[in-house]
């Protein structure tokens, strides 16, 4: 692989202008496609075929409405008054009339309708259910703005009016000031690493080209298929982080080759063959982890994984072609000015390795390897302690709105007027002859279940073949008691004779999706751990090195999710991350975090340990190989980790719950994995294992050699081939 990639790097160097122009054409083409072909994203998360989702579709067919997105407009009378006074009742009727005329609205109920009242016992609080023609997650921003404007106008009547519900949920955004701060921090880290701002800017620019192409491609795809609104944000966040890092790894190796005396063409070819091999392997791990989300069997999660994986593929291709082309234009100017003269007169590629300068990291690895037992135990205990909250993790699809929003105020008014459960009602659909009678017959038994606050009278459809029963829990929609009530309802209704009873509604959909994801989590974790073992065995031709890497990854996952639970569920340090309200994690968080951190953790493992393996292959004793490889690779891994942390952390303060918890877990995971697992646990464990670390059983020695370290480039024939390839493009 190293020789093949070396030739690709040499080709990109020779034809650098053409390579740059091709990528610019792709970027411009993606922009044109996004403008002309883009469709709408969706905020809807459901699993086709599950009981709650199927029943929602059936409600739309049987009743003509009910399958669309809905909002609740809450109306509260002035202090000391009720909604039923003539003046307030007229105001309520006027508000409902205006809601009915809004664009996209199918129906808007009247809370004072005697046939189906929606007011509390004191008649101080009521709500109108506004149902849209569009499915959940597909209400347009213009329709949302019209609803919010109507609510604002309704406040002129003297009533307190707020609105909540899925129809007014805003999609996550990309490109806010917080994300920009993360990019600025990444630029500063790159400038410090390179010693030149121009080189840092070019590194960032190539990464942004890759992210732009990836996100624009996803935007084009929305015109042909339904994609979650979270997908572009996730792809941008991940693509930017790995794009910067992959270019960093390649540029760093290029600069090392220049310092050793290689000409520009040879340095590009060698950097692409060595660091490029590691980039391909690392990128492959991320792609496998993201595409592996498809085994969960949830379509929206599969789409998110495939879209993000496509962005990673673009980042890898950018690193292997555009970065070498740009380096060809820069030449020795990629080095700080004071280093350029020395870079032109050193010995060639086959000279001695550049001596690692003593410094903090050299002292660090000396201490870790000398006190390997103590440092290993400290790392394991520290990560294990942080992982403790993981055992109490709860997940949900119900997003907690910001405390100062109209959605939060609407929920609070409803809870005060009707109880917590009104914010998460459960709908039961009865289908078949005598559906209304069957619903009425089980109402008493349903009312007797734990956590049931109210059961409304059944509502039949026009031909009497279906009926709806609304069950209002005592607890809120994210409470475990509500989840248990969904289970109890299904158990109770399983024996209903003559009709089919299905438990549905957005609360039931959330429960079903959360359960499916929780059940898939251990299967997916086993999948990625198994893939990690296989891949690392191939890369390092060892059993114990992969085992150490995978066990470290498991500790990283536990600590990352444990810290996320402590902050987002328990409320620790909530102000630091600008958290508006605590509650269960969004159901997508654990499985996405495992998939993404798997790839990133293997990145660090490959880049760090491959340099140790390279030193050992050149004859260094195990302790010295660990120290040499660490001193060579650790500065790059530290810079890469700081960049990834800053990019992910930049998405935390933005305020969208879906992205906030995922970004926090990734940022925390980067810190734990890079600075505890890879900088402490791995070198300590490898020092403890000694020569045994690189042992491979005889019965596995048939495995292919991936040559991530680029050993094939050391052969004289490879050097001659490379010289022929780059000769025409040397400077």
Phi and psi in degrees as a GROMACS rama.xvg file:
@    title "Ramachandran Plot"
@    xaxis  label "Phi"
@    yaxis  label "Psi"
@TYPE xy
-62.7261  -42.0472  UNK-2
-65.7181  -43.4459  UNK-3
-61.005  -45.3411  UNK-4
-69.3142  -33.4885  UNK-5
-59.9742  -41.5253  UNK-6
-66.8233  -36.9699  UNK-7
-64.0522  -42.2842  UNK-8
-62.8527  -41.2654  UNK-9
-64.1587  -40.3623  UNK-10
-61.8604  -46.3634  UNK-11
-62.9893  -34.1075  UNK-12
-68.6259  -44.2818  UNK-13
-66.1835  -38.4658  UNK-14
-109.914  42.6235  UNK-15
-62.4334  -38.3699  UNK-16
-65.2086  -42.7454  UNK-17
-64.149  -41.015  UNK-18
-62.4384  -45.3248  UNK-19
-62.1025  -43.9442  UNK-20
-64.6323  -38.9938  UNK-21
-61.205  -45.3416  UNK-22
-66.3182  -35.9216  UNK-23
-66.4983  -38.9399  UNK-24
-62.8311  -42.0092  UNK-25
-62.3641  -41.9948  UNK-26
-63.8758  -47.1279  UNK-27
-64.8292  -40.2625  UNK-28
-62.4508  -39.4324  UNK-29
-63.205  -39.2225  UNK-30
-64.3915  -42.3542  UNK-31
-64.2578  -41.2096  UNK-32
-64.2276  -38.6517  UNK-33
-65.0582  -37.9985  UNK-34
-68.8366  -38.6508  UNK-35
-94.0442  -25.4818  UNK-36
-116.122  -7.16896  UNK-37
-63.0791  144.976  UNK-38
-115.998  -164.038  UNK-39
-95.1762  143.378  UNK-40
-87.6367  171.068  UNK-41
-127.159  148.129  UNK-42
-96.9074  5.30842  UNK-43
-83.2776  132.016  UNK-44
-122.775  111.163  UNK-45
-150.308  166.741  UNK-46
-118.526  111.384  UNK-47
-56.8506  137.376  UNK-48
96.4622  -17.6519  UNK-49
-76.24  156.42  UNK-50
-56.2599  -46.97  UNK-51
-66.4631  -40.2448  UNK-52
-68.5499  -44.4901  UNK-53
-62.5298  -41.0748  UNK-54
-65.4074  -36.6661  UNK-55
-61.5522  -41.6014  UNK-56
-63.9366  -38.957  UNK-57
-67.4137  -33.3573  UNK-58
-62.4165  -42.1748  UNK-59
-60.7428  -36.7905  UNK-60
-74.208  -40.6104  UNK-61
-78.9747  -33.2024  UNK-62
-114.627  -6.3869  UNK-63
82.2791  -20.463  UNK-64
-138.611  176.186  UNK-65
107.994  -25.4786  UNK-66
-86.2195  -11.954  UNK-67
-84.9764  170.071  UNK-68
-67.0327  151.651  UNK-69
-135.807  157.087  UNK-70
-133.601  157.27  UNK-71
-118.437  119.998  UNK-72
-95.9339  113.111  UNK-73
-93.1051  132.406  UNK-74
-122.883  128.722  UNK-75
-125.678  131.018  UNK-76
-70.0833  155.782  UNK-77
-58.9753  158.409  UNK-78
-54.3076  132.464  UNK-79
82.8194  0.970534  UNK-80
-120.623  170.863  UNK-81
-122.972  164.628  UNK-82
-73.1756  -13.8327  UNK-83
-90.9179  -3.08608  UNK-84
-64.7444  150.243  UNK-85
-52.8171  -43.1175  UNK-86
-66.4007  -46.3287  UNK-87
-70.4304  -36.4091  UNK-88
-63.8232  -39.0095  UNK-89
-65.1741  -38.4956  UNK-90
-64.6404  -41.5732  UNK-91
-62.3236  -44.5313  UNK-92
-61.1604  -39.9931  UNK-93
-65.2308  -40.5505  UNK-94
-63.9123  -44.9738  UNK-95
-62.3253  -40.1133  UNK-96
-61.4464  -40.271  UNK-97
-68.1618  -39.567  UNK-98
-62.0846  -36.865  UNK-99
-63.7386  -29.185  UNK-100
-89.3324  0.363408  UNK-101
-70.2871  149.39  UNK-102
-62.7339  132.937  UNK-103
85.8322  -6.77468  UNK-104
-83.2437  128.805  UNK-105
-87.2936  -48.6413  UNK-106
-146.655  155.784  UNK-107
-139.658  117.028  UNK-108
-77.9218  154.684  UNK-109
-99.0335  116.545  UNK-110
-62.5999  -18.176  UNK-111
-99.4733  8.27513  UNK-112
-64.7781  119.712  UNK-113
-59.5317  -28.517  UNK-114
-72.8946  -29.8865  UNK-115
-148.934  69.5991  UNK-116
-66.9031  147.771  UNK-117
-132.955  56.561  UNK-118
-126.403  154.959  UNK-119
-78.2276  174.833  UNK-120
-61.5852  -34.1978  UNK-121
-81.7283  -4.7709  UNK-122
57.6501  29.7744  UNK-123
-99.1243  -21.7166  UNK-124
-133.084  135.062  UNK-125
-144.709  171.166  UNK-126
-147.531  146.846  UNK-127
-107.168  128.215  UNK-128
-90.0325  115.22  UNK-129
-100.374  115.281  UNK-130
-108.548  133.002  UNK-131
-100.067  158.979  UNK-132
-69.4085  -31.2746  UNK-133
-73.9575  151.003  UNK-134
-71.9773  163.146  UNK-135
-54.7321  133.505  UNK-136
87.4047  -2.05713  UNK-137
-117.998  9.95784  UNK-138
-69.9073  129.242  UNK-139
-74.7475  157.205  UNK-140
-57.9325  -35.8914  UNK-141
-64.063  -40.7275  UNK-142
-66.9329  -39.0876  UNK-143
-62.714  -43.9283  UNK-144
-62.1973  -38.7673  UNK-145
-64.0002  -40.0906  UNK-146
-65.6693  -45.0133  UNK-147
-64.3359  -36.5945  UNK-148
-65.8496  -39.6148  UNK-149
-64.264  -39.7773  UNK-150
-64.0702  -40.4396  UNK-151
-64.2294  -40.9012  UNK-152
-64.8506  -35.6963  UNK-153
-65.1702  -22.6886  UNK-154
-68.2148  -18.9359  UNK-155
-68.8945  -14.694  UNK-156
-76.662  -9.04597  UNK-157
98.3626  -11.179  UNK-158
-81.4228  153.22  UNK-159
-85.0833  120.56  UNK-160
-129.443  126.082  UNK-161
-137.201  162.896  UNK-162
-136.035  141.617  UNK-163
-144.793  -178.9  UNK-164
114.071  170.646  UNK-165
-64.785  -27.5804  UNK-166
-68.17  -17.8283  UNK-167
-111.696  12.4356  UNK-168
-71.3025  133.036  UNK-169
-91.877  141.618  UNK-170
-71.2826  154.129  UNK-171
-61.2351  151.434  UNK-172
-113.797  162.715  UNK-173
-125.611  140.524  UNK-174
98.0114  19.1544  UNK-175
-76.2053  177.368  UNK-176
-62.8603  -33.6417  UNK-177
-64.7186  -43.3825  UNK-178
-63.5051  -36.6968  UNK-179
-63.4824  -36.3372  UNK-180
-62.2065  -40.9764  UNK-181
-60.3809  -39.6199  UNK-182
-67.8273  -38.9004  UNK-183
-63.2545  -42.8381  UNK-184
-61.1282  -41.8238  UNK-185
-60.0482  -40.2104  UNK-186
-64.4046  -40.1495  UNK-187
-64.1695  -44.2065  UNK-188
-61.0836  -42.695  UNK-189
-63.6189  -41.4203  UNK-190
-63.3103  -40.5499  UNK-191
-66.9721  -40.7023  UNK-192
-64.8843  -44.2965  UNK-193
-85.0761  -25.8721  UNK-194
79.6976  9.28494  UNK-195
-149.781  131.238  UNK-196
-70.8944  -33.8748  UNK-197
-62.5754  -43.9076  UNK-198
-64.168  -39.2454  UNK-199
-63.543  -41.4295  UNK-200
-64.7054  -39.2413  UNK-201
-67.0715  -37.8829  UNK-202
-59.7879  -47.5871  UNK-203
-65.2832  -38.1279  UNK-204
-63.3728  -43.6702  UNK-205
-63.1266  -37.7041  UNK-206
-65.1724  -40.3826  UNK-207
-66.4791  -33.6071  UNK-208
-61.5175  -45.2041  UNK-209
-62.8578  -44.0193  UNK-210
-64.3702  -41.9023  UNK-211
-59.963  -45.7712  UNK-212
-62.9538  -43.8659  UNK-213
-63.1998  -48.4886  UNK-214
-68.9458  -39.3578  UNK-215
-63.7319  -37.594  UNK-216
-62.4899  -40.4902  UNK-217
-65.1507  -39.6154  UNK-218
-61.4562  -41.8699  UNK-219
-61.5376  -39.9035  UNK-220
-63.1695  -27.1564  UNK-221
-64.2852  -18.7269  UNK-222
-77.5849  -10.0129  UNK-223
-120.3  -17.8671  UNK-224
-151.39  157.815  UNK-225
-79.4849  122.362  UNK-226
-122.076  146.807  UNK-227
-66.0737  146.057  UNK-228
-64.7124  -19.7044  UNK-229
-76.1445  -22.0865  UNK-230
-59.596  -51.1779  UNK-231
-61.9589  -36.9459  UNK-232
-65.916  -44.7681  UNK-233
-61.9162  -44.1739  UNK-234
-63.7099  -41.5251  UNK-235
-65.3255  -44.4136  UNK-236
-61.9789  -47.2333  UNK-237
-75.0481  -42.4182  UNK-238
-63.699  -38.9663  UNK-239
-65.0126  -44.3508  UNK-240
-63.5477  -51.3909  UNK-241
-72.8151  -31.7401  UNK-242
-61.7803  -43.8514  UNK-243
-63.62  -44.6943  UNK-244
-66.877  -42.649  UNK-245
-64.2514  -41.3643  UNK-246
-64.7472  -37.9502  UNK-247
-60.246  -45.6553  UNK-248
-61.4511  -41.4811  UNK-249
-70.5771  -45.6417  UNK-250
-64.2152  -39.7363  UNK-251
-60.8924  -43.9775  UNK-252
-67.2723  -37.1941  UNK-253
-59.3931  -45.1025  UNK-254
-65.9973  -36.1371  UNK-255
-62.5545  -41.4351  UNK-256
-66.0396  -38.291  UNK-257
-62.1565  -41.29  UNK-258
-65.6878  -27.9405  UNK-259
-78.3299  -6.64305  UNK-260
107.33  2.57111  UNK-261
-70.7984  148.186  UNK-262
-73.4045  170.004  UNK-263
-60.8014  -46.9199  UNK-264
-60.9643  -44.2216  UNK-265
-66.0825  -40.6751  UNK-266
-61.9929  -40.4447  UNK-267
-63.2819  -46.0444  UNK-268
-63.3364  -44.7098  UNK-269
-66.692  -42.7991  UNK-270
-62.2643  -41.3111  UNK-271
-68.8934  -34.756  UNK-272
-72.8966  -34.8888  UNK-273
-92.6856  -69.5171  UNK-274
-62.2684  -33.1262  UNK-275
-63.8647  -35.9949  UNK-276
-62.5884  -42.2209  UNK-277
-66.6424  -37.1971  UNK-278
-62.6502  -44.7835  UNK-279
-60.8771  -45.8367  UNK-280
-64.4184  -44.5598  UNK-281
-64.9763  -43.2026  UNK-282
-63.2518  -36.2121  UNK-283
-62.8192  -37.4001  UNK-284
-63.7205  -41.9049  UNK-285
-65.818  -43.0361  UNK-286
-62.6343  -44.5509  UNK-287
-59.6638  -43.7292  UNK-288
-64.5079  -40.2526  UNK-289
-74.1832  -45.3175  UNK-290
-65.7313  -30.2827  UNK-291
-61.5737  -16.3831  UNK-292
-60.9195  -19.3798  UNK-293
-66.6243  -22.8016  UNK-294
-68.2823  -17.0517  UNK-295
-68.7977  -26.1541  UNK-296
82.5722  20.6415  UNK-297
-112.052  113.416  UNK-298
-55.0924  -46.1224  UNK-299
-66.5926  -30.6043  UNK-300
-73.15  -38.2758  UNK-301
-60.6972  -44.7886  UNK-302
-62.1781  -42.7714  UNK-303
-61.4698  -43.8758  UNK-304
-65.4741  -44.7846  UNK-305
-66.0611  -42.3106  UNK-306
-63.7129  -44.3697  UNK-307
-66.1308  -37.9569  UNK-308
-63.417  -38.1608  UNK-309
-62.3417  -37.5135  UNK-310
-65.4111  -36.5764  UNK-311
-65.9296  -41.1454  UNK-312
-59.1811  -42.9732  UNK-313
-61.401  -41.7271  UNK-314
-60.9521  -39.9763  UNK-315
-66.4403  -45.0007  UNK-316
-63.0238  -38.1244  UNK-317
-61.0272  -45.4738  UNK-318
-63.1011  -34.3669  UNK-319
-86.902  -15.9995  UNK-320
-125.75  -56.3764  UNK-321
-67.629  -42.9441  UNK-322
-61.9292  -47.7239  UNK-323
-58.9914  -36.6835  UNK-324
-64.3524  -45.2927  UNK-325
-63.579  -40.3612  UNK-326
-62.906  -32.458  UNK-327
-62.7359  -38.771  UNK-328
-69.2389  -38.4648  UNK-329
-73.3074  -44.2761  UNK-330
62.2943  -136.644  UNK-331
-70.6921  -9.83427  UNK-332
-70.1894  -7.60881  UNK-333
-68.1279  -19.0554  UNK-334
-90.95  149.876  UNK-335
-56.7548  149.571  UNK-336
-54.9209  -38.5109  UNK-337
-69.8665  -16.79  UNK-338
-97.3786  -8.90436  UNK-339
-66.9282  -44.8837  UNK-340
-59.6971  -41.521  UNK-341
-64.8413  -31.8802  UNK-342
-69.9696  -14.1564  UNK-343
-96.2074  -9.40741  UNK-344
-126.767  6.20325  UNK-345
-75.3807  172.485  UNK-346
-64.7897  167.54  UNK-347
-76.402  -167.604  UNK-348
-58.8013  -31.5487  UNK-349
-92.1502  8.6533  UNK-350
-75.8381  -174.597  UNK-351
-66.1938  152.402  UNK-352
-64.9566  147.438  UNK-353
-61.1022  129.458  UNK-354
-67.7974  133.12  UNK-355
-76.0581  133.644  UNK-356
-76.467  140.57  UNK-357
-66.3725  151.239  UNK-358
177.314  -162.613  UNK-359
-61.7217  -46.6539  UNK-360
-65.8321  -34.4772  UNK-361
-64.0701  -44.0093  UNK-362
-65.1017  -34.8357  UNK-363
-61.5451  -52.7725  UNK-364
-67.7157  -31.985  UNK-365
-62.0444  -43.4631  UNK-366
-66.2696  -43.9047  UNK-367
-63.8111  -44.6875  UNK-368
-74.6048  -29.6059  UNK-369
-73.1245  -39.1479  UNK-370
-108.908  50.7207  UNK-371
-63.6442  -36.8628  UNK-372
-67.9338  -46.6907  UNK-373
-64.4652  -47.3575  UNK-374
-66.6967  -35.5579  UNK-375
-63.2367  -45.7265  UNK-376
-64.9555  -41.5382  UNK-377
-62.1686  -41.9119  UNK-378
-63.7263  -45.473  UNK-379
-65.0452  -44.0024  UNK-380
-65.948  -42.3459  UNK-381
-63.403  -48.2534  UNK-382
-66.6933  -36.9444  UNK-383
-63.1165  -39.0012  UNK-384
-66.5278  -41.744  UNK-385
-67.0427  -26.9179  UNK-386
-78.5679  -9.83574  UNK-387
-54.8626  -45.8199  UNK-388
-59.8171  -19.1424  UNK-389
-56.2435  -30.9762  UNK-390
-66.6701  -18.9893  UNK-391
-109.069  19.7863  UNK-392
-64.8382  135.58  UNK-393
-122.105  147.54  UNK-394
-131.155  154.756  UNK-395
-159.236  161.641  UNK-396
-97.5578  -7.73153  UNK-397
-79.5363  116.508  UNK-398
-84.8814  135.579  UNK-399
-84.6604  118.479  UNK-400
-72.1831  157.74  UNK-401
-57.5389  145.054  UNK-402
-63.4377  -27.0598  UNK-403
-98.2232  14.9543  UNK-404
-95.5075  160.89  UNK-405
-63.8438  -31.4388  UNK-406
-62.9522  -43.4631  UNK-407
-67.1004  -40.2531  UNK-408
-66.3872  -36.7978  UNK-409
-63.1083  -44.7381  UNK-410
-61.3934  -40.4003  UNK-411
-66.1667  -41.6507  UNK-412
-64.1289  -41.7505  UNK-413
-64.4174  -42.0914  UNK-414
-64.5087  -39.8251  UNK-415
-66.6581  -36.5557  UNK-416
-85.8032  -33.7443  UNK-417
-123.208  -16.5871  UNK-418
108.636  160.602  UNK-419
-59.3342  -35.3499  UNK-420
-67.0068  -19.2616  UNK-421
-66.1371  -20.535  UNK-422
-79.7801  -6.46856  UNK-423
-143.303  57.6886  UNK-424
-66.618  153.417  UNK-425
-113.716  132.765  UNK-426
-106.68  136.08  UNK-427
-115.059  123.011  UNK-428
-99.6287  123.404  UNK-429
-106.178  130.148  UNK-430
-128.477  137.649  UNK-431
128.373  169.119  UNK-432
-62.7413  134.591  UNK-433
75.373  27.493  UNK-434
-62.3453  -42.6862  UNK-435
-64.9789  -40.8361  UNK-436
-65.365  -39.7945  UNK-437
-64.0995  -40.4125  UNK-438
-64.3129  -43.148  UNK-439
-65.0284  -34.0734  UNK-440
-68.1114  -30.1895  UNK-441
-98.6291  -1.74009  UNK-442
-58.1872  -41.1284  UNK-443
-64.1023  -43.0761  UNK-444
-65.8759  -37.382  UNK-445
-64.7842  -43.1126  UNK-446
-62.6537  -24.1313  UNK-447
-83.4555  -5.40306  UNK-448
-71.6726  154.474  UNK-449
-62.1608  143.217  UNK-450
73.4725  13.7648  UNK-451
-94.888  123.732  UNK-452
-95.2096  -35.4116  UNK-453
-157.806  142.054  UNK-454
-124.184  119.062  UNK-455
-79.8661  158.615  UNK-456
-61.0494  146.912  UNK-457
-65.2855  144.472  UNK-458
-114.127  111.445  UNK-459
-83.7756  158.985  UNK-460
-83.4249  171.028  UNK-461
-56.5912  -37.2902  UNK-462
-96.7757  6.28457  UNK-463
74.1548  13.4611  UNK-464
-93.655  -1.86303  UNK-465
-151.141  156.323  UNK-466
-150.671  150.306  UNK-467
-114.049  136.667  UNK-468
-123.457  124.773  UNK-469
-101.958  126.919  UNK-470
-112.854  121.848  UNK-471
-101.455  116.895  UNK-472
-73.9689  165.691  UNK-473
-79.9587  -30.8364  UNK-474
-95.7009  166.909  UNK-475
-75.846  171.121  UNK-476
-66.6683  -22.0856  UNK-477
-100.144  3.97086  UNK-478
-77.9448  138.203  UNK-479
-56.4896  -28.1603  UNK-480
-64.5241  -34.6608  UNK-481
-67.1782  -40.6518  UNK-482
-60.8212  -40.7923  UNK-483
-67.3438  -34.0426  UNK-484
-63.7123  -38.2262  UNK-485
-58.8841  -43.4195  UNK-486
-64.4417  -44.64  UNK-487
-62.7638  -38.8756  UNK-488
-63.0711  -43.7715  UNK-489
-65.6918  -38.6773  UNK-490
-63.9272  -42.0338  UNK-491
-66.5918  -41.455  UNK-492
-85.2234  -6.43064  UNK-493
-61.2544  -27.2637  UNK-494
-98.4917  12.7037  UNK-495
-66.2695  125.061  UNK-496
-89.6854  141.645  UNK-497
84.2094  -20.8237  UNK-498
-133.575  161.159  UNK-499
-101.705  126.322  UNK-500
-112.621  129.16  UNK-501
-128.862  133.11  UNK-502
-92.2217  124.293  UNK-503
-145.538  -158.735  UNK-504
98.2064  161.921  UNK-505
-61.9604  -32.2797  UNK-506
-65.2236  -43.7452  UNK-507
-67.2821  -37.576  UNK-508
-61.1083  -44.4673  UNK-509
-60.44  -43.506  UNK-510
-62.3101  -44.0371  UNK-511
-64.9054  -44.7936  UNK-512
-65.2342  -43.8778  UNK-513
-61.1656  -41.5091  UNK-514
-65.3587  -42.6417  UNK-515
-62.0635  -42.236  UNK-516
-67.9005  -40.2124  UNK-517
-64.0218  -39.2638  UNK-518
-69.0588  -32.4545  UNK-519
-78.8011  -19.0301  UNK-520
-58.0594  -51.766  UNK-521
-64.3663  -33.9495  UNK-522
-64.0696  -44.9841  UNK-523
-67.3578  -40.0402  UNK-524
-60.6129  -42.5876  UNK-525
-63.6508  -37.5087  UNK-526
-62.8985  -50.833  UNK-527
-69.9382  -34.2609  UNK-528
-64.4673  -42.7836  UNK-529
-62.8753  -42.176  UNK-530
-64.1865  -38.1184  UNK-531
-61.6681  -43.8749  UNK-532
-61.1706  -46.8144  UNK-533
-63.2215  -47.1892  UNK-534
-63.2981  -44.598  UNK-535
-70.3958  -31.6128  UNK-536
-62.4973  -41.1599  UNK-537
-66.3593  -40.7512  UNK-538
-70.1195  -47.4591  UNK-539
-103.122  -4.58002  UNK-540
48.0202  53.6112  UNK-541
-153.269  155.164  UNK-542
-99.5302  -39.4414  UNK-543
-76.6899  -35.4182  UNK-544
-61.1176  -48.2985  UNK-545
-59.5418  -38.6033  UNK-546
-62.7855  -43.3473  UNK-547
-61.9065  -43.915  UNK-548
-62.2983  -41.4991  UNK-549
-72.098  -42.042  UNK-550
-62.2094  -36.9557  UNK-551
-64.0838  -38.2463  UNK-552
-63.4155  -41.216  UNK-553
-61.9449  -41.2553  UNK-554
-64.2728  -39.0158  UNK-555
-60.4327  -46.8555  UNK-556
-61.2468  -46.6752  UNK-557
-59.86  -45.1462  UNK-558
-68.7694  -40.2922  UNK-559
-62.7595  -50.4245  UNK-560
-70.6647  -32.1316  UNK-561
-62.8224  -45.0525  UNK-562
-64.6552  -37.1911  UNK-563
-66.2198  -40.6963  UNK-564
-62.861  -43.8678  UNK-565
-60.4407  -37.3822  UNK-566
-83.8156  -51.9802  UNK-567
-86.1505  -25.8534  UNK-568
-101.026  -40.3511  UNK-569
-91.0943  -22.9181  UNK-570
91.7292  9.21407  UNK-571
-67.6538  133.101  UNK-572
56.427  30.8378  UNK-573
-61.6365  -37.0473  UNK-574
-65.7439  -31.2308  UNK-575
-63.7948  -35.9407  UNK-576
-100.597  13.1668  UNK-577
58.4923  44.9721  UNK-578
-86.6077  124.395  UNK-579
-79.6142  -37.1088  UNK-580
-154.425  145.177  UNK-581
-90.8752  163.23  UNK-582
163.433  -176.684  UNK-583
-58.1798  153.124  UNK-584
-70.9366  150.431  UNK-585
-60.6655  135.249  UNK-586
-55.0766  -29.7569  UNK-587
-71.8228  -21.8493  UNK-588
-58.0242  -55.8052  UNK-589
-59.3626  -46.7188  UNK-590
-72.5673  -35.8259  UNK-591
-68.1886  -40.6072  UNK-592
-63.3149  -42.0613  UNK-593
-60.9654  -47.0809  UNK-594
-62.4788  -45.296  UNK-595
-73.036  -45.7725  UNK-596
-65.0265  -29.7219  UNK-597
-57.314  -50.2672  UNK-598
-63.5934  -43.4676  UNK-599
-69.4255  -38.6578  UNK-600
-63.5916  -39.5726  UNK-601
-69.028  -29.5261  UNK-602
-55.3519  -54.2959  UNK-603
-63.5617  -39.9882  UNK-604
-60.7665  -44.821  UNK-605
-68.2775  -46.803  UNK-606
-66.9121  -36.3593  UNK-607
-78.5719  -52.7628  UNK-608
-74.9433  -27.0544  UNK-609
-63.4515  -34.6125  UNK-610
-71.0151  -33.7711  UNK-611
-65.7863  -42.9747  UNK-612
-63.308  -39.5643  UNK-613
-61.5509  -45.066  UNK-614
-63.8664  -40.3411  UNK-615
-65.6724  -38.927  UNK-616
-66.1417  -25.3509  UNK-617
-87.3874  9.84254  UNK-618
103.314  0.598028  UNK-619
-72.3313  144.308  UNK-620
-66.4169  153.92  UNK-621
-49.4375  -50.3467  UNK-622
-60.8747  -41.8569  UNK-623
-70.0557  -35.5481  UNK-624
-63.5874  -39.6861  UNK-625
-63.5315  -45.75  UNK-626
-67.6111  -42.8073  UNK-627
-64.0836  -49.8297  UNK-628
-61.913  -38.2334  UNK-629
-64.8964  -46.2834  UNK-630
-63.5119  -32.3951  UNK-631
-77.6622  -39.7977  UNK-632
-97.9204  -28.5816  UNK-633
-58.9803  -41.9114  UNK-634
-58.7525  -38.2733  UNK-635
-70.3557  -40.6769  UNK-636
-65.414  -39.8597  UNK-637
-61.9477  -47.1914  UNK-638
-61.5547  -43.9488  UNK-639
-61.6518  -42.4456  UNK-640
-65.7716  -41.3537  UNK-641
-63.7469  -37.2204  UNK-642
-66.5098  -48.6887  UNK-643
-60.9457  -42.1143  UNK-644
-60.7974  -44.9754  UNK-645
-66.0237  -38.3298  UNK-646
-65.9135  -48.4238  UNK-647
-66.4749  -43.0212  UNK-648
-63.1804  -27.8702  UNK-649
-64.2847  -19.9967  UNK-650
-89.966  -5.72627  UNK-651
-75.1854  -46.777  UNK-652
-74.2054  -5.54024  UNK-653
-61.3228  -33.654  UNK-654
112.266  -18.7155  UNK-655
-77.9238  122.598  UNK-656
-60.7476  -38.3274  UNK-657
-60.6968  -47.4806  UNK-658
-80.4272  -34.4981  UNK-659
-58.1383  -50.2692  UNK-660
-69.2916  -37.052  UNK-661
-64.8937  -46.5954  UNK-662
-63.5067  -40.6832  UNK-663
-63.4546  -45.6069  UNK-664
-62.1555  -38.4512  UNK-665
-69.0329  -42.7701  UNK-666
-62.6366  -44.9776  UNK-667
-64.3912  -41.2504  UNK-668
-61.8707  -38.0425  UNK-669
-61.638  -45.0222  UNK-670
-61.485  -48.0048  UNK-671
-64.1186  -43.8425  UNK-672
-72.4401  -47.0082  UNK-673
-72.092  -44.6895  UNK-674
-96.6244  -15.59  UNK-675
-110.69  -54.4632  UNK-676
-70.1075  -55.8943  UNK-677
-78.3204  -29.2327  UNK-678
-92.4525  -16.8748  UNK-679
-122.908  -61.1475  UNK-680
-63.397  -46.8893  UNK-681
-65.3222  -52.6396  UNK-682
-63.1169  -34.9055  UNK-683
-65.8776  -43.8908  UNK-684
-66.8135  -41.7954  UNK-685
-66.9662  -36.4955  UNK-686
-65.7043  -35.869  UNK-687
-69.1798  -34.6939  UNK-688
-78.6332  -31.2329  UNK-689
65.8332  -136.901  UNK-690
-62.6503  -26.5534  UNK-691
-63.7145  -22.5546  UNK-692
-59.2293  -32.7565  UNK-693
-101.813  17.8682  UNK-694
-79.5297  134.549  UNK-695
-128.459  125.365  UNK-696
-57.4954  149.299  UNK-697
-58.5634  -35.059  UNK-698
-74.4844  -3.77324  UNK-699
-110.54  4.34468  UNK-700
-76.2385  -2.91073  UNK-701
-78.3314  -10.2666  UNK-702
-59.3752  145.311  UNK-703
-65.1642  151.712  UNK-704
-96.1522  114.904  UNK-705
-79.0336  -23.7728  UNK-706
55.1424  53.4743  UNK-707
-65.4249  -30.5571  UNK-708
-76.9564  -11.7851  UNK-709
78.9103  32.0154  UNK-710
-62.1785  -31.8032  UNK-711
-63.1344  -24.0171  UNK-712
-73.6654  -12.9078  UNK-713
-78.656  -17.2696  UNK-714
-71.0418  143.224  UNK-715
-57.5588  -39.9244  UNK-716
-66.0271  -35.8113  UNK-717
-65.4878  -38.1337  UNK-718
-64.3552  -40.3974  UNK-719
-65.5839  -42.8455  UNK-720
-60.2659  -41.9273  UNK-721
-67.289  -37.6458  UNK-722
-62.4776  -41.1381  UNK-723
-62.0904  -39.5599  UNK-724
-69.2432  -39.6202  UNK-725
-95.3404  -6.34336  UNK-726
-56.3968  -41.1403  UNK-727
-70.7933  -18.2443  UNK-728
-109.587  9.98581  UNK-729
-68.8769  154.247  UNK-730
